[in-house]
Amino acid sequence: MSDYEPRLFADAAEIRRIGEGLLARTLPKAEWTHEAHLATCAWLVSERPDIVPERDLPAIIAAYNEAVGGVNDDTQGYHETITQCFIRGVRLHLARVDGAGLLEAVNRLLREAEGRREWPLRFFSAERLFSVEARRGWVEPDLAPLPEVERQV
C-alpha cells in the first residue's frame, strides 16, 4: 500500500457536481483527480442507471480529456484497462457497503484497497498494465484474476 492519503469529499453535492461536470465537459482539468474518477464512477453506478460505466465511460472520459485540451493517444489520456479495472473495484465496494449513502460509500472506497491508485497492480504486472495495448483496449490480468461482482441489471 502507498502512503498516499486520499482527498475525501465534504458532501455528496461535491461528488454530484464533479460527475455532472465530467458529463458536461465543464469540470476544470485540475479537479479530474484519481479521487474524482472513483467518486464519479460510484455516482454513476449509484444514481445514473441511464449510464453503464463499462460501456459509456470510455467515450465520456475520452471526450472530456479532449474538451480540456488533453490528448488520448498511446502514452496519455484515456486508459481502457485501468478504467475497467477500477469500475470493477467500485462495483465490488458498493456491493459491500450496500445501503450507505453516496458520501459515506465514496469516502470509504477511497480508504480501502479498491480505491488505492496501485490496486490494479495486484492483478496486472506493471509492464502489462502500462502497455499501449492495455491503454487502447482491455487486456486480461497476468498476475491474478480480478474479483467478480454480481451486476444488477
N, C-alpha and C positions, 0 to 999 in steps of 0.2 A: 504494500500500500504506500501511496505517496504521502508526504507531509502536507500536501496542499489542503487548505481549508476552503471549502466551497462558500460562495456568496449565497446566503439564504435570502429568501423573499420575505418582505414585510407583510404582504397581504395578497389575497387571491386576485384582487383587481390588477396588481402589478403583473401577475402571470398572464392574465387575460389580455392586458394591454400589449405585452410582448408578442403573444400569439397573434393577435389581430394585426399588429404592426408587421409581422412576418408575412401574413396573408396579403396585406395591402401593399407590401414592399415599401413601407414608410419607416420601419424601425431603424434608428440610427445604427450604422455598422458597428460602432463601439459597444453597443448593447447586445450584439449577437454573440454571446459568450457560450461556453460549454453549459453553464447552468441554464441559460436561456433556451438552448437546444432541447435539453431534457424537460424543462418546465413546459415548453410549447408542446412537446410530444405528449406529455401527461395530460395537458389541457385538451389536446385534440382527441385523445383516446377517451377521456372522461366526459367531455362536453360537446364534442363536434362529431356526432355519428355520420354526418354527411361527408366527412373526410376519412379516408382509410390511409393511415400513415404509411404502411408498407407500399401502397400503390401511389399515393399522392405526394408524399414528402419529397421524393427525388425532384420532381418538376418544380414544386414550391420553393425548395431551397435553392436550386439552380437559378431560377428566375429572380429570386431575392438577391442572390450574390451578384448577378449582372446588374440589377437595378441600383445597387450601392457601389458600382464601379469595380466589382470583383470579376474574376475570370474562373471559368470551370474548364480546367484542362488536365493534362497528365500529372501535374505537380501541385495544383492548388484548387480551391473551391470545393464543389460537391464531391463527397466520397461515399459511394454506394455501400460498401461492406460495413464501414463504421456506422453509417446511418441505420442500416437494417439490424445490425447487432444491438445498438442502443435502443431501437424500437422494441426489440425482444426484451431487453432489460427493463424498460419502462413497463411493459405489459406484465412481466413477472412480478415486479414490485407492486404494481397496482392490484394484482390479484391477491397478494399477501395482505395488503392494507385495505381491502375492500370495506367501504363504509367511511373511510377517512375523508375529510374534506380536501379540496384541491390544495390548499396551502399546506396543510399537515402532510399530505401524501408527497408533495414535491419536496418539501424541506427534509423529510425523512429519506426520500430517494437520494438526495444529494449527499447524505451522510453514509449511505450504505454502499455495498460493493458495486451494484449495478449503476450507481451514479458517479463512480470514480472514473476519471479520464483513462486510466490504464485497464479498466475492466475487460475490454476486448482482447487484451494480451493474455488473458487466461485461456483463450481458445485459439488464438492465432499467433504464429511467430511474427516478430516484427517485420521480417523480410516479406512474408506473405501479406500481412495486413497493409503495409505501406507500399505495396507494389502498384504499378499502373493498372494492372488487371483488376485488383481489388478496388481501386478508386473508380474505375469505369463501370464495373459490374460486380455482381455478387460472386464471392468465392467461398468455398466451404472451409471451415476451420481445419487447421492442420495439427493442433495440439490436443484439443478435446472438443467433444460435441457441445453445441450451445444447449442450454436447458430448454425444455419445451414448456410452452404456456398454452393453456386452453383459451382459444379466442371465442368471444361472444359474438355471434353473428346476428 
